[in-house]
């Protein structure tokens, strides 16, 4: 992700429009961090929920 940010900044300087690119890069990075922060707990909860469902099904069968 950091390399992506650097690439966006370099492209911004090349096109002599560094400020909008910098803002865009910061915004995209913020979105990425937010998605990661929400995705990891959601994934853990999802796996735990699926595990609990399977466990309950196994318990009812035996």
C-alpha positions as CSV (number, residue, x, y, z in Angstrom):
1,X,0.0,0.0,0.0
2,X,2.9,2.3,0.8
3,X,4.5,1.7,-2.6
4,X,1.1,2.6,-4.1
5,X,1.1,5.9,-2.2
6,X,4.6,6.7,-3.4
7,X,3.6,5.9,-7.0
8,X,0.6,8.2,-6.8
9,X,2.8,11.0,-5.4
10,X,5.4,10.5,-8.1
11,X,2.8,10.5,-10.8
12,X,1.3,13.7,-9.2
13,X,4.7,15.5,-9.4
14,X,5.2,14.3,-13.0
15,X,1.9,15.9,-14.0
16,X,2.7,18.9,-11.8
17,X,-0.5,18.4,-9.8
18,X,0.9,17.0,-6.6
19,X,-1.6,18.4,-4.2
20,X,-4.8,16.8,-5.6
21,X,-2.9,13.5,-6.0
22,X,-1.6,13.7,-2.4
23,X,-5.1,14.3,-1.1
24,X,-6.4,11.4,-3.2
25,X,-3.6,9.1,-2.0
26,X,-4.3,10.1,1.6
27,X,-8.0,9.5,1.2
28,X,-7.5,6.1,-0.5
29,X,-5.0,5.2,2.3
30,X,-7.6,6.2,5.0
31,X,-10.2,4.1,3.3
32,X,-7.8,1.1,3.1
33,X,-7.0,1.4,6.8
34,X,-10.7,1.7,7.6
35,X,-11.6,-1.4,5.5
36,X,-8.7,-3.4,7.1
37,X,-9.8,-2.3,10.6
38,X,-13.4,-3.4,10.0
39,X,-12.6,-6.5,7.8
40,X,-10.4,-8.3,10.4
41,X,-13.0,-8.4,13.2
42,X,-15.8,-9.1,10.8
43,X,-13.8,-12.1,9.4
44,X,-13.1,-13.4,13.0
45,X,-16.7,-13.0,14.0
46,X,-17.8,-14.7,10.7
47,X,-15.5,-17.7,11.2
48,X,-16.5,-18.0,14.9
49,X,-20.2,-17.9,13.9
50,X,-19.7,-20.6,11.2
51,X,-17.7,-22.7,13.7
52,X,-20.5,-22.4,16.3
53,X,-23.2,-23.4,13.7
54,X,-21.2,-26.5,12.7
55,X,-20.6,-27.4,16.4
56,X,-24.3,-27.1,17.1
57,X,-25.2,-29.3,14.1
58,X,-22.7,-32.0,15.2
59,X,-24.1,-31.9,18.8
60,X,-27.7,-32.4,17.6
61,X,-26.7,-35.3,15.3
62,X,-24.9,-37.3,18.0
